[in-house]
Amino acid sequence: MAPLRAAVLADPHLGSHTNDIARFEKIVAEVNDWQPDIVLLLGDFINTQIFGRGHIPPDVIAHVLGPLKARLGTYAILGNHDWIYDGRAVWRALEAVGITVLENDSLEIKDQTGDFWLVGLADDQTRRPEARKTLEPIPDAALKLVMAHDPATFADIPTGPNLTLCGHTHGGQVRLPFVGPLVNSSRAPLRWTSGHVVEDGRHLFVSRGLGTSGIPLRFNCPPEVCFLSIGG
């Protein structure tokens, strides 16, 4: 297949910074300027910390993210903070602006660049991801993009032409020089905290994300929007 241009946004936590609405309007414009084939949102839209701007309602968050444009559409999964707040409300708000939400579900996307399957799994901490059950009906040889909020889920992804995309860790949020992250708020090992990981022939990409949780602080771990060229 020709390279698929995917924009990946993880952990917005809108409200974790005082200027987040204006900040994310600029991020959305940057993503649209890149003209991705597909936009993938990896969960944790809600800010549950008391700092920054506090709680921003799901419908406001959806209104900010709704203008994201990609010819194959925008797709999302929910994260632990979304379910702690009100996962159903977040889900409804996103779908109301045309963003498709997946949980332990998949869909086949047929495209001129090549056909592939998009898989969205449930959050590891607040729900029950069913990786093998969700992947089982899909042909083994088919390319699969697997969205899983928490990289702990990667442990259950079988071998094959699969790329697992995760957030949740914020890259550790604080990374010490020569040491790296001390924690990642996940059952996943620290080596799965950020970036491209290849393990036993399986591929994982973990975004450092865009927001913060706990405290509104990052050190040596800047936020990121990920523009990936997949396949080709």
Helices and strands as residue ranges (DSSP letters): E 4-9, H 20-34, E 38-41, H 58-65, E 74-76, H 80-96, E 100-101, E 105-109, E 116-120, H 131-135, E 144-147, G 151-156, E 162-166, G 170-172, E 175-176, E 180-181, G 190-192, E 195-199, E 202-206, E 226-230
